[in-house]
Amino acid sequence: REEIPYFESAYQQYKNSGVEFIGVQSLGLDTIQEGQEFINDYGVTYAVGADATGEIVTDYRIIGFPSTVFLDKNHHVVRHWTGGLDLEKLVSLVQATLK
């Protein structure tokens, strides 16, 4: 919840630069409907979907929450970040990924 405004702000900053943000809801504690309510309540405008099968968590080797995975333009994983991000750190990691 704390990160969402930072991700939305960074998304707005980079969306016209070809950078994509995709949020993934890990099901278990919340339902898909509760996830959609969260998205609506927080004004998230980037793509978000539920990992209904758990494949995304497995495929990207997510070991804790929150987690952020950075992919290059060829969709190769270049960095995993486990833990919260503030706007300054998020922007720094996005910029490093773009280099």
OpenMM code with the backbone's topology and positions (N, CA, C; nanometers):
from openmm import Vec3, app, unit

residues = "ARG GLU GLU ILE PRO TYR PHE GLU SER ALA TYR GLN GLN TYR LYS ASN SER GLY VAL GLU PHE ILE GLY VAL GLN SER LEU GLY LEU ASP THR ILE GLN GLU GLY GLN GLU PHE ILE ASN ASP TYR GLY VAL THR TYR ALA VAL GLY ALA ASP ALA THR GLY GLU ILE VAL THR ASP TYR ARG ILE ILE GLY PHE PRO SER THR VAL PHE LEU ASP LYS ASN HIS HIS VAL VAL ARG HIS TRP THR GLY GLY LEU ASP LEU GLU LYS LEU VAL SER LEU VAL GLN ALA THR LEU LYS".split()
positions = [
    Vec3(0.0820, -0.1197, 0.0000),
    Vec3(0.0000, 0.0000, 0.0000),
    Vec3(0.0862, 0.1258, 0.0000),
    Vec3(0.1962, 0.1218, 0.0734),
    Vec3(0.2820, 0.2403, 0.0809),
    Vec3(0.3487, 0.2723, -0.0520),
    Vec3(0.3805, 0.1699, -0.1296),
    Vec3(0.4521, 0.1902, -0.2550),
    Vec3(0.3647, 0.2389, -0.3702),
    Vec3(0.2385, 0.2123, -0.3645),
    Vec3(0.1511, 0.2362, -0.4800),
    Vec3(0.1601, 0.3798, -0.5324),
    Vec3(0.1572, 0.4822, -0.4486),
    Vec3(0.1710, 0.6180, -0.5040),
    Vec3(0.3048, 0.6388, -0.5761),
    Vec3(0.4120, 0.5746, -0.5295),
    Vec3(0.5423, 0.5875, -0.5942),
    Vec3(0.5420, 0.5189, -0.7303),
    Vec3(0.4838, 0.4009, -0.7363),
    Vec3(0.4766, 0.3302, -0.8637),
    Vec3(0.3894, 0.4064, -0.9627),
    Vec3(0.2789, 0.4612, -0.9166),
    Vec3(0.1920, 0.5386, -1.0058),
    Vec3(0.2645, 0.6627, -1.0557),
    Vec3(0.3362, 0.7309, -0.9678),
    Vec3(0.4113, 0.8496, -1.0071),
    Vec3(0.5208, 0.8157, -1.1074),
    Vec3(0.5961, 0.7090, -1.0826),
    Vec3(0.7022, 0.6673, -1.1744),
    Vec3(0.6424, 0.6231, -1.3081),
    Vec3(0.5305, 0.5539, -1.3031),
    Vec3(0.4632, 0.5135, -1.4261),
    Vec3(0.4267, 0.6364, -1.5093),
    Vec3(0.3690, 0.7361, -1.4465),
    Vec3(0.3313, 0.8579, -1.5178),
    Vec3(0.4551, 0.9259, -1.5777),
    Vec3(0.5654, 0.9208, -1.5052),
    Vec3(0.6896, 0.9832, -1.5504),
    Vec3(0.7495, 0.9110, -1.6712),
    Vec3(0.7380, 0.7802, -1.6762),
    Vec3(0.8064, 0.7003, -1.7781),
    Vec3(0.7171, 0.6387, -1.8857),
    Vec3(0.5868, 0.6495, -1.8740),
    Vec3(0.4982, 0.5775, -1.9661),
    Vec3(0.5155, 0.6181, -2.1120),
    Vec3(0.5584, 0.7386, -2.1383),
    Vec3(0.5791, 0.7823, -2.2763),
    Vec3(0.7205, 0.7527, -2.3252),
    Vec3(0.8003, 0.6876, -2.2409),
    Vec3(0.9378, 0.6524, -2.2767),
    Vec3(0.9522, 0.5053, -2.3128),
    Vec3(0.8410, 0.4358, -2.3232),
    Vec3(0.8454, 0.2947, -2.3572),
    Vec3(0.8596, 0.2018, -2.2380),
    Vec3(0.8588, 0.2567, -2.1177),
    Vec3(0.8690, 0.1748, -1.9968),
    Vec3(0.7291, 0.1285, -1.9589),
    Vec3(0.7164, 0.0013, -1.9300),
    Vec3(0.5881, -0.0558, -1.8881),
    Vec3(0.5931, -0.0912, -1.7397),
    Vec3(0.4845, -0.0704, -1.6720),
    Vec3(0.4681, -0.1127, -1.5337),
    Vec3(0.3540, -0.2136, -1.5328),
    Vec3(0.3751, -0.3257, -1.4687),
    Vec3(0.2711, -0.4273, -1.4579),
    Vec3(0.2655, -0.4722, -1.3132),
    Vec3(0.1527, -0.4527, -1.2504),
    Vec3(0.1327, -0.4983, -1.1134),
    Vec3(0.0746, -0.6380, -1.1136),
    Vec3(0.1194, -0.7183, -1.0197),
    Vec3(0.0710, -0.8557, -1.0095),
    Vec3(0.0176, -0.8780, -0.8686),
    Vec3(-0.1061, -0.9201, -0.8608),
    Vec3(-0.1677, -0.9528, -0.7330),
    Vec3(-0.1476, -1.1007, -0.7048),
    Vec3(-0.0836, -1.1293, -0.5946),
    Vec3(-0.0680, -1.2686, -0.5522),
    Vec3(-0.1909, -1.3054, -0.4704),
    Vec3(-0.2644, -1.4021, -0.5175),
    Vec3(-0.3880, -1.4407, -0.4484),
    Vec3(-0.3560, -1.5243, -0.3252),
    Vec3(-0.4437, -1.5237, -0.2322),
    Vec3(-0.4259, -1.6009, -0.1094),
    Vec3(-0.4985, -1.5313, 0.0036),
    Vec3(-0.4515, -1.4123, 0.0348),
    Vec3(-0.5178, -1.3359, 0.1404),
    Vec3(-0.6338, -1.2536, 0.0874),
    Vec3(-0.6250, -1.2155, -0.0395),
    Vec3(-0.7277, -1.1323, -0.1002),
    Vec3(-0.7845, -1.2010, -0.2243),
    Vec3(-0.9066, -1.1662, -0.2581),
    Vec3(-0.9699, -1.2180, -0.3786),
    Vec3(-0.9383, -1.1249, -0.4962),
    Vec3(-0.9673, -1.1712, -0.6164),
    Vec3(-0.9498, -1.0866, -0.7341),
    Vec3(-1.0344, -0.9609, -0.7208),
    Vec3(-1.1565, -0.9758, -0.6713),
    Vec3(-1.2451, -0.8599, -0.6535),
    Vec3(-1.1858, -0.7601, -0.5540),
    Vec3(-1.1301, -0.8091, -0.4439),
    Vec3(-1.0662, -0.7190, -0.3473),
    Vec3(-0.9459, -0.6491, -0.4097),
    Vec3(-0.8735, -0.7200, -0.4959),
    Vec3(-0.7618, -0.6587, -0.5672),
    Vec3(-0.8085, -0.5468, -0.6575),
    Vec3(-0.9192, -0.5690, -0.7271),
    Vec3(-0.9734, -0.4651, -0.8148),
    Vec3(-1.0195, -0.3445, -0.7334),
    Vec3(-1.0790, -0.3675, -0.6183),
    Vec3(-1.1205, -0.2564, -0.5314),
    Vec3(-0.9986, -0.1767, -0.4869),
    Vec3(-0.8899, -0.2460, -0.4542),
    Vec3(-0.7649, -0.1806, -0.4147),
    Vec3(-0.7146, -0.0917, -0.5286),
    Vec3(-0.7123, -0.1451, -0.6500),
    Vec3(-0.6672, -0.0694, -0.7665),
    Vec3(-0.7532, 0.0554, -0.7849),
    Vec3(-0.8821, 0.0384, -0.7735),
    Vec3(-0.9738, 0.1520, -0.7879),
    Vec3(-0.9524, 0.2543, -0.6763),
    Vec3(-0.9407, 0.2082, -0.5521),
    Vec3(-0.9241, 0.2977, -0.4378),
    Vec3(-0.7955, 0.3787, -0.4461),
    Vec3(-0.6884, 0.3176, -0.4986),
    Vec3(-0.5583, 0.3841, -0.5047),
    Vec3(-0.5329, 0.4540, -0.6383),
    Vec3(-0.6265, 0.4459, -0.7305),
    Vec3(-0.6131, 0.5166, -0.8572),
    Vec3(-0.5019, 0.4650, -0.9465),
    Vec3(-0.4782, 0.3359, -0.9427),
    Vec3(-0.3728, 0.2757, -1.0249),
    Vec3(-0.4164, 0.2772, -1.1708),
    Vec3(-0.3300, 0.3297, -1.2586),
    Vec3(-0.3645, 0.3374, -1.4002),
    Vec3(-0.2776, 0.2467, -1.4877),
    Vec3(-0.1749, 0.1859, -1.4306),
    Vec3(-0.0963, 0.0900, -1.5087),
    Vec3(-0.1625, -0.0470, -1.4999),
    Vec3(-0.1188, -0.1387, -1.5866),
    Vec3(-0.1802, -0.2712, -1.5940),
    Vec3(-0.1573, -0.3501, -1.4651),
    Vec3(-0.2626, -0.4152, -1.4176),
    Vec3(-0.2548, -0.4993, -1.2979),
    Vec3(-0.3413, -0.6223, -1.3217),
    Vec3(-0.2917, -0.7367, -1.2792),
    Vec3(-0.3691, -0.8584, -1.2913),
    Vec3(-0.3342, -0.9542, -1.1791),
    Vec3(-0.4201, -1.0506, -1.1589),
    Vec3(-0.4004, -1.1496, -1.0535),
    Vec3(-0.3208, -1.2682, -1.1069),
    Vec3(-0.2310, -1.3193, -1.0241),
    Vec3(-0.1552, -1.4412, -1.0548),
    Vec3(-0.2365, -1.5586, -1.0023),
    Vec3(-0.3411, -1.5941, -1.0772),
    Vec3(-0.4379, -1.6936, -1.0304),
    Vec3(-0.3778, -1.8321, -1.0092),
    Vec3(-0.2750, -1.8663, -1.0855),
    Vec3(-0.2159, -1.9999, -1.0750),
    Vec3(-0.0876, -2.0031, -0.9929),
    Vec3(-0.0322, -1.8866, -0.9614),
    Vec3(0.0950, -1.8802, -0.8889),
    Vec3(0.2160, -1.8936, -0.9789),
    Vec3(0.1935, -1.9032, -1.1090),
    Vec3(0.3042, -1.9212, -1.2027),
    Vec3(0.3995, -1.8021, -1.2066),
    Vec3(0.3465, -1.6821, -1.1963),
    Vec3(0.4330, -1.5642, -1.2028),
    Vec3(0.5267, -1.5619, -1.0827),
    Vec3(0.4729, -1.5870, -0.9661),
    Vec3(0.5561, -1.5910, -0.8451),
    Vec3(0.6653, -1.6966, -0.8593),
    Vec3(0.6309, -1.8104, -0.9142),
    Vec3(0.7280, -1.9191, -0.9335),
    Vec3(0.8284, -1.8850, -1.0429),
    Vec3(0.7794, -1.8449, -1.1578),
    Vec3(0.8666, -1.8178, -1.2726),
    Vec3(0.9664, -1.7059, -1.2450),
    Vec3(0.9252, -1.6056, -1.1688),
    Vec3(1.0141, -1.4933, -1.1400),
    Vec3(1.0851, -1.5069, -1.0050),
    Vec3(1.0689, -1.6227, -0.9446),
    Vec3(1.1388, -1.6578, -0.8196),
    Vec3(1.1180, -1.5530, -0.7095),
    Vec3(0.9927, -1.5179, -0.6893),
    Vec3(0.9582, -1.4223, -0.5849),
    Vec3(0.9690, -1.4931, -0.4504),
    Vec3(1.0496, -1.4363, -0.3607),
    Vec3(1.0721, -1.4995, -0.2304),
    Vec3(1.0143, -1.4196, -0.1148),
    Vec3(0.9670, -1.3001, -0.1405),
    Vec3(0.9088, -1.2173, -0.0358),
    Vec3(0.8261, -1.1065, -0.0974),
    Vec3(0.7492, -1.0415, -0.0136),
    Vec3(0.6610, -0.9342, -0.0610),
    Vec3(0.6822, -0.8095, 0.0220),
    Vec3(0.6785, -0.6935, -0.0382),
    Vec3(0.6620, -0.6711, -0.1816),
    Vec3(0.7907, -0.7039, -0.2573),
    Vec3(0.7762, -0.7380, -0.3833),
    Vec3(0.8891, -0.7641, -0.4722),
    Vec3(0.8673, -0.6899, -0.6030),
    Vec3(0.9775, -0.6433, -0.6593),
    Vec3(0.9744, -0.5753, -0.7878),
    Vec3(1.0776, -0.6424, -0.8768),
    Vec3(1.0376, -0.6747, -0.9983),
    Vec3(1.1264, -0.7380, -1.0956),
    Vec3(1.1431, -0.6395, -1.2111),
    Vec3(1.2675, -0.6140, -1.2471),
    Vec3(1.2988, -0.5226, -1.3564),
    Vec3(1.3447, -0.6049, -1.4762),
    Vec3(1.2810, -0.5804, -1.5901),
    Vec3(1.3144, -0.6497, -1.7140),
    Vec3(1.3708, -0.5496, -1.8137),
    Vec3(1.4647, -0.5946, -1.8968),
    Vec3(1.5158, -0.5082, -2.0016),
    Vec3(1.4200, -0.5097, -2.1209),
    Vec3(1.4576, -0.4397, -2.2269),
    Vec3(1.3676, -0.4294, -2.3430),
    Vec3(1.3452, -0.5628, -2.4122),
    Vec3(1.4317, -0.6613, -2.3856),
    Vec3(1.4151, -0.7951, -2.4413),
    Vec3(1.3451, -0.8900, -2.3446),
    Vec3(1.2925, -0.8340, -2.2361),
    Vec3(1.2168, -0.9059, -2.1333),
    Vec3(1.3026, -1.0027, -2.0523),
    Vec3(1.4323, -0.9733, -2.0426),
    Vec3(1.5212, -1.0510, -1.9566),
    Vec3(1.5266, -0.9856, -1.8187),
    Vec3(1.5237, -1.0656, -1.7146),
    Vec3(1.5322, -1.0125, -1.5787),
    Vec3(1.6711, -0.9537, -1.5579),
    Vec3(1.6756, -0.8279, -1.5168),
    Vec3(1.8034, -0.7625, -1.4882),
    Vec3(1.8210, -0.7304, -1.3403),
    Vec3(1.7106, -0.7342, -1.2645),
    Vec3(1.7205, -0.7056, -1.1220),
    Vec3(1.5946, -0.7513, -1.0501),
    Vec3(1.6141, -0.8056, -0.9312),
    Vec3(1.5047, -0.8342, -0.8374),
    Vec3(1.5219, -0.7403, -0.7194),
    Vec3(1.4138, -0.6873, -0.6692),
    Vec3(1.4178, -0.6057, -0.5479),
    Vec3(1.3094, -0.6577, -0.4548),
    Vec3(1.3495, -0.7040, -0.3392),
    Vec3(1.2529, -0.7505, -0.2399),
    Vec3(1.2507, -0.6489, -0.1273),
    Vec3(1.1320, -0.6009, -0.0964),
    Vec3(1.1161, -0.4978, 0.0062),
    Vec3(1.0554, -0.3737, -0.0553),
    Vec3(1.0230, -0.2812, 0.0294),
    Vec3(0.9589, -0.1580, -0.0159),
    Vec3(1.0533, -0.0666, -0.0906),
    Vec3(0.9959, 0.0133, -0.1781),
    Vec3(1.0703, 0.1134, -0.2536),
    Vec3(1.0061, 0.2495, -0.2324),
    Vec3(1.0900, 0.3518, -0.2168),
    Vec3(1.0361, 0.4875, -0.2193),
    Vec3(1.0551, 0.5404, -0.3617),
    Vec3(1.0031, 0.6569, -0.3903),
    Vec3(1.0056, 0.7085, -0.5266),
    Vec3(1.1486, 0.7282, -0.5762),
    Vec3(1.2344, 0.7815, -0.4920),
    Vec3(1.3729, 0.8072, -0.5336),
    Vec3(1.4442, 0.6782, -0.5733),
    Vec3(1.4322, 0.5749, -0.4938),
    Vec3(1.4971, 0.4473, -0.5236),
    Vec3(1.4341, 0.3819, -0.6462),
    Vec3(1.3029, 0.3868, -0.6582),
    Vec3(1.2350, 0.3289, -0.7736),
    Vec3(1.2823, 0.3949, -0.9026),
    Vec3(1.2858, 0.5266, -0.9053),
    Vec3(1.3303, 0.5993, -1.0245),
    Vec3(1.4758, 0.5648, -1.0558),
    Vec3(1.5586, 0.5560, -0.9532),
    Vec3(1.6986, 0.5190, -0.9721),
    Vec3(1.7112, 0.3811, -1.0367),
    Vec3(1.6322, 0.2853, -0.9916),
    Vec3(1.6368, 0.1498, -1.0471),
    Vec3(1.5817, 0.1451, -1.1898),
    Vec3(1.4785, 0.2224, -1.2177),
    Vec3(1.4261, 0.2304, -1.3544),
    Vec3(1.5322, 0.2881, -1.4467),
    Vec3(1.5955, 0.3972, -1.4039),
    Vec3(1.6996, 0.4591, -1.4865),
    Vec3(1.8157, 0.3638, -1.5110),
    Vec3(1.8562, 0.2885, -1.4093),
    Vec3(1.9645, 0.1919, -1.4261),
    Vec3(1.9248, 0.0827, -1.5246),
    Vec3(1.7991, 0.0438, -1.5240),
    Vec3(1.7503, -0.0590, -1.6159),
    Vec3(1.7505, -0.0084, -1.7596),
    Vec3(1.7269, 0.1194, -1.7779),
    Vec3(1.7232, 0.1772, -1.9113),
    Vec3(1.8611, 0.1910, -1.9751),
    Vec3(1.9655, 0.1857, -1.8963),
    Vec3(2.1029, 0.2031, -1.9499),
    Vec3(2.1518, 0.0804, -2.0194),
] * unit.nanometer
topology = app.Topology()
chain = topology.addChain("A")
for resn in residues:
    res = topology.addResidue(resn, chain)
    for name in ("N", "CA", "C"):
        topology.addAtom(name, app.Element.getBySymbol(name[0]), res)
